[in-house]
Amino acid sequence: MALLQVEGLRKSFGARRVLRDVTFGVAEGEIVGLVGSNGAGKSTLGDIVAGITPADAGVMTLQGHPYAPLSAGDARHLGVGVVEQLVRIDPELTVAQAVLSGTPQAGRPQAELREPAQVLLAEVTLDVDPDTLVGELPHFVYGLVETARVLAEDTRLVVLDEVSAALLPVEVTRLHAVAGRLSRQGRGVLYISHRLPEMLELVDRVLVLRDGVIALDSPAAALDPVRLAAETVGEPSLPEPRVATAPVRSGRDAPPARASTWPVPAGEDVALRVRNLRVPGRVEGVDLLLRQGEVVGLTGHRSSGVQEIAGALTGELPALSDELVLHGEPRSLGTTADEAALRLPAYRPDDDAYGVDPGETIARTLTQEPWGALTDIRSEIASLRGVIKTVHRLDVQTLSIRTSFGALSGGDQHKLALARWMASAEDVVVLHEPTRGLDVRARRQVRQLLDEVTADGTAVVVVSVDPDELAECCDRVGIVAGGRVARWIDTRELSVDAVRDRIVEAATAA
């Protein structure tokens, strides 16, 4: 008998039918992976199972009994817990209160919560003080706090919705250990993820959601990442991932092999040169060279200094350098009002509809000039045609450009917001996790956006914890450790898989 059985599930949002006839089961002790393209309805399906969203039709049973939760709280009471893709926790709670919320211990004095919370935090290998306020934590650990909370609940089934999207490989390993522990306890796990290679290492079975139905139900052992990626987007085969994002350079024009190489030829194609970058207490001396049209990745552990390097380049953190030159002009670092201070524009996928009004239409969101501004009809028609072209090019799942931005799937919101931001990109920009939470087809579309801007000479710094993202998007990848770039990996002569393996190996050794 299945732990969870779903039969004929249907769900529509207005005229858009997301789930048409979804049927599947999860057995006790089984970890089932759920994949699908952006907008396929994975999170909607997870939300229905977790009681967050009601289905329009269909039936579910849990341990043989009818299961129709009225809310997430009702689902938890019946034995189903969830860690959502966009985790929101009251910032005024302590970590201990957050972990034990919804359990019989909730509401007890902090002193009584500290020890049991510490045990649960150790289970997910999250080293934080239980007395810390949630609002003081970096957002990437929220998913692990929520996972600890689910462990505290008496759940029979756990839905993990893209929890690994913002985690380092070592943190993903810890998350997988938690999922394995749940499985050995006889609980079921529904694991939703776009990171296909890592998912196949964990799950027992894979469900592919496509066109509103389960298009594939297969043992994980019978699949590989390439075939699964093709099944996800409904293509018989996918084109080989490109080896590089920019034309291969050779000889003296090739970028330096290591960050310590100095001096560097300062030809006309150099966009940014930084020598001996320092952020007191975090970054101890980094040399960076970015050429026009180049995509350079930076990655490292949370305490490596990689985020501080990015913060120094965007002017968010005070920093020092021996030399800083942007397009041949000397610049300075820091957060002062100095007009010569370097403040590179940065893009970050966040939780507030990616920095745009979720109630605004797609058309207004993507229109460059203020809506309603006096203009001629030809310009307005051209602008709307540009919006329609962008929507089609990025394969956004919508029936109209008058659809509200917030009604789109998270992946479609991400793609459009990034396209909107990149349309005004120039010189040198910093992108944080530009393909986070995107399916294989959407990742290719983001790479195309990068190709377009780099073809015009824009240089891009990609800051990410995802080795696949770095391998697919970057010409070079710097592994940051101990406040320095410990190693550069040149991606241009290597396959994506080879680059990914080198990044994981270097990051683990750092």
C-alpha positions as CSV (number, residue, x, y, z in Angstrom):
1,M,0.0,0.0,0.0
2,A,1.3,3.4,-1.0
3,L,2.0,6.0,1.7
4,L,0.6,8.7,-0.5
5,Q,-1.6,8.0,-3.6
6,V,-2.7,10.7,-5.9
7,E,-5.4,10.1,-8.6
8,G,-6.6,12.4,-11.4
9,L,-5.4,15.7,-9.8
10,R,-6.4,18.8,-11.7
11,K,-5.6,22.5,-11.2
12,S,-6.2,25.6,-13.2
13,F,-5.4,29.3,-12.6
14,G,-7.9,31.3,-14.6
15,A,-7.7,30.1,-18.2
16,R,-4.3,28.4,-17.7
17,R,-4.6,24.7,-17.0
18,V,-1.5,23.7,-15.0
19,L,-2.4,20.1,-13.9
20,R,-4.6,18.0,-16.2
21,D,-4.6,14.5,-14.8
22,V,-1.8,13.8,-12.4
23,T,-1.6,10.3,-10.9
24,F,1.3,8.9,-8.9
25,G,2.2,7.3,-5.6
26,V,4.9,7.5,-2.9
27,A,5.7,4.4,-0.8
28,E,6.9,4.3,2.8
29,G,10.6,4.9,2.9
30,E,10.8,6.0,-0.7
31,I,12.4,9.2,-2.0
32,V,10.7,10.3,-5.2
33,G,12.1,13.0,-7.4
34,L,9.8,15.4,-9.2
35,V,11.1,17.3,-12.2
36,G,9.7,19.4,-15.0
37,S,10.2,22.6,-17.0
38,N,9.6,26.0,-15.5
39,G,5.8,26.5,-15.4
40,A,5.1,22.8,-15.6
41,G,3.3,22.9,-12.2
42,K,5.8,21.2,-9.9
43,S,5.5,23.7,-7.1
44,T,1.7,23.7,-7.6
45,L,1.6,19.9,-7.2
46,G,3.8,20.1,-4.1
47,D,1.6,22.8,-2.7
48,I,-1.6,20.7,-3.2
49,V,0.0,17.7,-1.5
50,A,1.1,20.0,1.4
51,G,-2.3,21.6,1.8
52,I,-1.2,25.1,0.7
53,T,-3.3,25.1,-2.5
54,P,-6.6,23.2,-3.1
55,A,-7.0,21.0,-6.1
56,D,-9.9,21.6,-8.6
57,A,-10.5,17.8,-9.0
58,G,-8.9,14.5,-8.1
59,V,-8.5,12.5,-4.9
60,M,-5.6,11.7,-2.6
61,T,-5.1,9.1,0.1
62,L,-2.5,9.0,2.9
63,Q,-1.8,5.6,4.5
64,G,-5.0,4.4,2.9
65,H,-7.2,7.1,4.3
66,P,-8.8,9.9,2.3
67,Y,-6.5,13.0,2.4
68,A,-7.9,16.4,1.6
69,P,-6.1,19.0,3.8
70,L,-7.7,22.4,4.2
71,S,-4.5,24.2,4.9
72,A,-0.8,23.7,5.5
73,G,-1.5,23.4,9.2
74,D,-4.1,20.8,8.6
75,A,-1.6,18.9,6.4
76,R,1.0,18.9,9.1
77,H,-1.6,17.7,11.6
78,L,-2.4,14.8,9.2
79,G,1.4,14.0,8.8
80,V,2.6,15.9,5.7
81,G,5.3,18.6,6.1
82,V,6.8,20.9,3.5
83,V,9.9,23.0,3.0
84,E,8.9,25.6,0.3
85,Q,11.1,27.0,-2.5
86,L,10.6,30.6,-1.1
87,V,11.1,30.1,2.6
88,R,9.5,32.8,4.8
89,I,10.2,32.7,8.6
90,D,9.2,35.4,11.1
91,P,12.5,37.3,11.5
92,E,11.6,38.1,15.2
93,L,11.7,34.4,16.2
94,T,14.8,32.8,17.6
95,V,16.2,29.9,15.6
96,A,15.0,27.6,18.4
97,Q,11.5,29.0,18.2
98,A,11.4,28.6,14.4
99,V,12.7,25.0,14.5
100,L,10.1,23.9,17.2
101,S,7.2,25.9,15.9
102,G,4.1,23.7,15.3
103,T,5.3,21.1,17.8
104,P,4.1,20.5,21.4
105,Q,7.2,22.3,22.6
106,A,6.2,25.6,20.9
107,G,5.6,28.4,23.3
108,R,7.9,27.2,26.0
109,P,10.6,29.5,27.4
110,Q,13.7,29.9,25.2
111,A,15.9,28.2,27.8
112,E,13.8,25.0,27.4
113,L,13.9,25.1,23.6
114,R,17.6,25.6,23.2
115,E,18.8,22.0,23.8
116,P,16.2,20.1,21.6
117,A,16.7,22.7,18.9
118,Q,20.4,22.2,19.0
119,V,19.9,18.5,18.4
120,L,17.7,19.1,15.4
121,L,20.1,21.7,14.0
122,A,22.9,19.1,14.3
123,E,20.8,16.7,12.3
124,V,20.9,19.1,9.3
125,T,24.5,20.0,10.2
126,L,23.6,23.7,10.6
127,D,26.0,25.4,12.9
128,V,24.1,28.3,14.3
129,D,23.3,29.5,17.8
130,P,19.6,28.5,18.7
131,D,19.3,31.9,20.5
132,T,20.1,33.8,17.2
133,L,17.2,35.7,15.7
134,V,16.1,34.3,12.3
135,G,16.3,37.9,10.9
136,E,20.1,37.9,11.6
137,L,20.7,34.7,9.5
138,P,21.7,34.8,5.8
139,H,18.7,33.8,3.7
140,F,20.3,30.7,2.2
141,V,20.1,28.8,5.5
142,Y,16.4,29.3,5.9
143,G,15.7,26.1,4.0
144,L,17.9,24.2,6.4
145,V,16.1,25.8,9.4
146,E,12.8,24.7,7.9
147,T,14.2,21.2,7.2
148,A,15.1,21.0,10.9
149,R,11.5,22.0,11.7
150,V,10.1,19.3,9.6
151,L,12.3,16.8,11.4
152,A,10.8,18.0,14.7
153,E,7.2,17.3,13.4
154,D,5.6,13.9,13.4
155,T,5.4,13.8,9.6
156,R,4.9,10.7,7.4
157,L,5.6,12.5,4.2
158,V,8.0,15.5,3.5
159,V,7.8,17.7,0.4
160,L,11.2,19.4,-0.3
161,D,10.6,22.1,-3.0
162,E,13.9,23.3,-4.5
163,V,15.6,23.4,-1.1
164,S,19.0,22.7,-2.7
165,A,18.8,25.6,-5.2
166,A,20.9,28.0,-3.2
167,L,23.1,25.4,-1.4
168,L,26.8,24.6,-1.8
169,P,27.7,21.0,-2.9
170,V,28.7,20.2,0.6
171,E,25.4,21.5,2.0
172,V,23.5,19.5,-0.6
173,T,25.3,16.4,0.6
174,R,24.0,17.2,4.1
175,L,20.5,17.8,2.9
176,H,20.7,14.4,1.1
177,A,21.8,12.8,4.4
178,V,18.7,14.2,6.0
179,A,16.5,12.9,3.2
180,G,18.2,9.5,3.6
181,R,17.5,9.5,7.3
182,L,13.8,10.3,6.7
183,S,13.7,7.4,4.3
184,R,15.3,5.0,6.8
185,Q,12.7,6.0,9.3
186,G,10.0,4.9,6.9
187,R,8.9,8.4,5.9
188,G,8.3,9.3,2.3
189,V,10.0,12.2,0.6
190,L,8.9,14.1,-2.5
191,Y,12.0,15.9,-3.7
192,I,11.5,18.7,-6.3
193,S,14.7,20.0,-8.0
194,H,16.2,21.3,-11.2
195,R,19.6,20.1,-10.3
196,L,19.4,16.8,-12.1
197,P,22.8,15.1,-11.5
198,E,22.6,15.6,-7.7
199,M,18.9,14.5,-7.6
200,L,19.7,11.3,-9.4
201,E,22.3,10.5,-6.8
202,L,19.6,10.6,-4.1
203,V,16.1,9.5,-5.3
204,D,14.7,6.0,-5.8
205,R,12.3,7.0,-8.5
206,V,11.8,10.0,-10.8
207,L,8.5,11.6,-12.0
208,V,8.6,13.9,-15.0
209,L,5.7,16.4,-15.0
210,R,5.0,17.7,-18.6
211,D,1.9,19.0,-20.2
212,G,-0.1,18.7,-17.0
213,V,0.5,14.9,-16.6
214,I,3.2,12.6,-15.3
215,A,4.9,11.9,-18.6
216,L,7.6,9.6,-17.2
217,D,7.7,7.4,-14.0
218,S,11.1,5.6,-13.9
219,P,13.5,4.2,-11.4
220,A,16.4,6.6,-11.0
221,A,18.9,3.9,-11.8
222,A,17.5,3.7,-15.3
223,L,18.2,7.4,-16.0
224,D,21.2,9.6,-16.6
225,P,21.2,13.5,-16.5
226,V,21.2,13.9,-20.3
227,R,18.2,11.6,-20.9
228,L,16.4,13.1,-17.9
229,A,17.0,16.6,-19.2
230,A,15.6,15.7,-22.6
231,E,12.5,14.0,-21.0
232,T,12.0,17.1,-18.8
233,V,11.6,19.5,-21.7
234,G,10.0,16.9,-24.0
235,E,12.8,16.8,-26.6
236,P,14.2,13.5,-28.1
237,S,17.7,14.8,-27.4
238,L,19.3,18.0,-26.3
239,P,22.1,19.8,-28.1
240,E,25.5,19.4,-26.6
241,P,26.2,22.1,-24.0
242,R,28.6,24.6,-25.3
243,V,32.1,24.4,-24.0
244,A,32.6,28.2,-23.7
245,T,30.5,31.3,-23.7
246,A,33.0,33.4,-25.7
247,P,35.2,32.9,-28.7
248,V,38.3,30.9,-27.8
249,R,41.3,33.1,-27.4
250,S,44.8,31.8,-27.8
251,G,48.4,32.8,-27.2
252,R,49.0,36.1,-25.5
253,D,45.3,37.0,-25.7
254,A,44.4,34.2,-23.3
255,P,43.3,35.2,-19.8
256,P,45.9,34.5,-17.0
257,A,45.9,31.0,-15.6
258,R,46.0,32.0,-12.0
259,A,45.0,35.0,-9.9
260,S,48.5,35.5,-8.7
261,T,49.8,36.2,-12.2
262,W,50.8,39.8,-12.3
263,P,51.4,42.1,-14.1
264,V,48.8,41.3,-16.8
265,P,48.9,42.7,-20.3
266,A,46.6,45.7,-20.4
267,G,45.3,45.6,-23.9
268,E,42.4,47.6,-25.2
269,D,40.0,44.7,-24.5
270,V,40.5,44.9,-20.7
271,A,37.3,45.9,-19.0
272,L,38.3,45.8,-15.4
273,R,41.7,45.3,-13.6
274,V,42.0,45.1,-9.8
275,R,45.3,44.4,-8.0
276,N,45.5,43.3,-4.4
277,L,41.8,43.7,-3.5
278,R,41.3,43.6,0.3
279,V,38.3,43.6,2.6
280,P,39.5,43.9,6.2
281,G,39.1,40.6,7.9
282,R,37.6,38.7,5.0
283,V,39.6,39.2,1.7
284,E,43.4,39.2,1.9
285,G,44.6,40.1,-1.6
286,V,42.9,39.2,-4.8
287,D,43.9,40.1,-8.4
288,L,41.2,40.2,-11.0
289,L,41.2,40.8,-14.7
290,L,38.1,40.9,-16.8
291,R,38.2,41.3,-20.5
292,Q,35.4,42.8,-22.6
293,G,32.8,40.1,-23.5
294,E,34.2,37.7,-20.9
295,V,32.1,35.9,-18.2
296,V,34.1,35.1,-15.1
297,G,32.7,33.0,-12.2
298,L,33.5,33.2,-8.5
299,T,32.6,30.5,-6.1
300,G,33.6,29.3,-2.6
301,H,32.4,28.3,0.8
302,R,30.2,30.7,2.8
303,S,33.2,31.9,4.8
304,S,35.6,31.9,1.8
305,G,35.3,35.7,1.1
306,V,33.6,35.3,-2.2
307,Q,30.5,37.3,-1.2
308,E,32.8,40.0,0.2
309,I,34.7,40.2,-3.1
310,A,31.4,40.8,-4.9
311,G,30.4,43.3,-2.2
312,A,33.6,45.3,-2.7
313,L,33.1,45.4,-6.5
314,T,29.5,46.6,-6.1
315,G,30.4,49.3,-3.5
316,E,28.4,47.6,-0.7
317,L,31.5,46.9,1.4
318,P,34.4,49.2,2.2
319,A,37.6,47.8,0.6
320,L,41.1,48.6,-0.5
321,S,43.2,47.9,-3.5
322,D,46.6,48.8,-4.9
323,E,45.2,49.5,-8.3
324,L,41.8,49.6,-9.9
325,V,41.2,50.5,-13.5
326,L,37.8,50.4,-15.3
327,H,38.1,50.7,-19.1
328,G,41.5,52.4,-18.8
329,E,40.4,54.9,-16.1
330,P,41.6,54.8,-12.5
331,R,38.8,54.2,-10.0
332,S,38.6,53.8,-6.2
333,L,36.8,51.3,-3.9
334,G,34.6,52.0,-1.0
335,T,31.1,53.2,0.0
336,T,31.9,56.9,0.1
337,A,30.1,59.5,-2.1
338,D,33.3,59.7,-4.2
339,E,32.1,59.9,-7.9
340,A,35.1,57.8,-8.9
341,A,34.2,55.0,-6.5
342,L,33.5,51.6,-8.3
343,R,29.9,50.5,-7.9
344,L,29.2,47.8,-10.4
345,P,25.5,47.1,-10.9
346,A,24.4,43.8,-9.4
347,Y,21.5,41.4,-10.1
348,R,20.1,39.2,-7.3
349,P,17.1,36.9,-7.6
350,D,15.2,37.7,-4.4
351,D,11.8,36.9,-2.9
352,D,10.0,40.1,-3.8
353,A,9.1,39.2,-7.4
354,Y,12.7,39.8,-8.4
355,G,12.6,43.5,-7.7
356,V,9.4,44.3,-9.7
357,D,5.8,44.9,-8.8
358,P,4.1,41.4,-8.9
359,G,0.7,43.1,-9.6
360,E,2.0,44.8,-12.7
361,T,1.4,43.3,-16.1
362,I,4.2,41.7,-18.2
363,A,3.8,44.4,-20.7
364,R,4.3,47.2,-18.3
365,T,7.1,45.4,-16.5
366,L,9.1,45.0,-19.7
367,T,8.4,48.4,-21.2
368,Q,11.5,50.5,-21.0
369,E,9.9,53.9,-20.9
370,P,7.4,55.0,-18.2
371,W,3.9,53.6,-18.9
372,G,1.6,56.4,-20.2
373,A,4.4,58.7,-21.3
374,L,3.7,60.8,-24.3
375,T,5.0,59.1,-27.3
376,D,4.0,58.3,-30.9
377,I,2.0,55.2,-31.8
378,R,4.8,53.7,-33.8
379,S,7.1,53.7,-30.8
380,E,4.5,52.2,-28.6
381,I,3.7,49.4,-31.1
382,A,7.5,48.7,-31.4
383,S,7.8,48.6,-27.7
384,L,4.9,46.1,-27.3
385,R,6.3,44.0,-30.2
386,G,9.6,43.9,-28.3
387,V,7.8,42.6,-25.2
388,I,6.0,39.9,-27.2
389,K,9.3,38.9,-28.8
390,T,10.9,38.6,-25.4
391,V,8.0,36.5,-24.0
392,H,8.2,34.1,-27.0
393,R,12.0,33.9,-27.0
394,L,12.1,33.0,-23.4
395,D,9.2,30.5,-23.7
396,V,7.2,32.2,-20.9
397,Q,4.1,30.2,-20.1
398,T,1.3,32.8,-20.4
399,L,-1.8,33.5,-22.5
400,S,-1.3,37.2,-22.6
401,I,1.2,40.0,-22.0
402,R,-1.5,41.6,-19.9
403,T,-1.0,38.7,-17.3
404,S,0.2,40.0,-14.0
405,F,3.9,39.3,-13.4
406,G,3.2,37.7,-10.0
407,A,0.9,35.1,-11.7
408,L,3.8,33.6,-13.6
409,S,5.8,30.6,-12.3
410,G,8.9,31.5,-10.3
411,G,11.1,30.4,-13.2
412,D,9.3,32.6,-15.7
413,Q,9.5,35.6,-13.3
414,H,13.2,35.0,-13.0
415,K,13.8,34.9,-16.7
416,L,11.8,38.0,-17.5
417,A,13.3,40.0,-14.6
418,L,16.8,39.1,-15.7
419,A,16.1,39.9,-19.3
420,R,14.7,43.3,-18.2
421,W,17.7,44.0,-16.1
422,M,20.2,42.8,-18.7
423,A,18.6,45.0,-21.4
424,S,20.2,48.0,-19.7
425,A,23.5,46.3,-18.8
426,E,26.7,47.9,-19.9
427,D,30.4,47.9,-19.0
428,V,30.9,45.4,-16.2
429,V,28.1,43.8,-14.2
430,V,27.8,41.3,-11.3
431,L,25.1,38.5,-11.5
432,H,24.3,36.4,-8.4
433,E,23.0,32.9,-9.4
434,P,21.5,33.9,-12.7
435,T,20.1,30.4,-13.4
436,R,19.0,29.5,-9.9
437,G,15.8,27.3,-9.9
438,L,15.7,27.2,-13.7
439,D,15.2,24.1,-15.9
440,V,17.7,23.0,-18.5
441,R,15.9,24.8,-21.4
442,A,15.6,28.0,-19.3
443,R,19.3,27.8,-18.4
444,R,20.1,27.7,-22.1
445,Q,18.0,30.8,-22.6
446,V,19.9,32.6,-19.8
447,R,23.1,31.7,-21.5
448,Q,21.8,33.2,-24.7
449,L,21.0,36.5,-22.8
450,L,24.6,36.4,-21.6
451,D,25.9,35.8,-25.1
452,E,23.9,38.8,-26.4
453,V,25.3,41.3,-23.8
454,T,28.9,39.9,-24.0
455,A,28.8,40.2,-27.8
456,D,28.4,43.9,-27.3
457,G,31.5,44.0,-25.0
458,T,29.9,43.8,-21.5
459,A,32.0,41.8,-19.0
460,V,30.1,39.7,-16.5
461,V,31.0,38.4,-13.0
462,V,28.9,35.4,-12.0
463,V,28.8,34.7,-8.2
464,S,27.3,31.3,-7.6
465,V,27.4,28.1,-5.5
466,D,26.1,25.9,-8.3
467,P,28.9,24.2,-10.2
468,D,26.6,23.4,-13.1
469,E,25.7,27.0,-13.5
470,L,29.3,28.1,-13.4
471,A,30.4,25.4,-15.9
472,E,27.7,26.3,-18.3
473,C,28.0,30.1,-18.2
474,C,31.6,31.1,-17.5
475,D,34.8,31.3,-19.5
476,R,36.9,31.1,-16.3
477,V,35.9,30.2,-12.7
478,G,37.8,31.3,-9.6
479,I,37.7,29.1,-6.5
480,V,37.9,31.4,-3.5
481,A,39.3,30.2,-0.2
482,G,40.7,32.0,2.8
483,G,40.1,35.4,1.3
484,R,42.0,34.6,-1.9
485,V,41.4,33.0,-5.3
486,A,43.1,29.7,-4.7
487,R,42.7,28.5,-8.3
488,W,41.4,29.5,-11.7
489,I,39.7,26.9,-13.9
490,D,39.6,27.7,-17.6
491,T,36.4,26.2,-19.0
492,R,36.9,26.9,-22.7
493,E,38.6,23.6,-23.7
494,L,36.6,21.4,-21.4
495,S,33.1,19.8,-21.4
496,V,30.6,21.0,-18.9
497,D,30.8,17.8,-17.0
498,A,34.6,18.0,-16.8
499,V,34.4,21.7,-15.6
500,R,31.7,20.8,-13.0
501,D,33.9,17.9,-11.6
502,R,36.9,20.2,-11.4
503,I,34.9,22.9,-9.6
504,V,33.5,20.4,-7.1
505,E,37.0,18.9,-6.5
506,A,38.7,22.3,-6.1
507,A,35.9,23.7,-3.8
508,T,36.1,20.5,-1.6
509,A,39.8,20.8,-1.3
510,A,39.8,24.5,-0.6
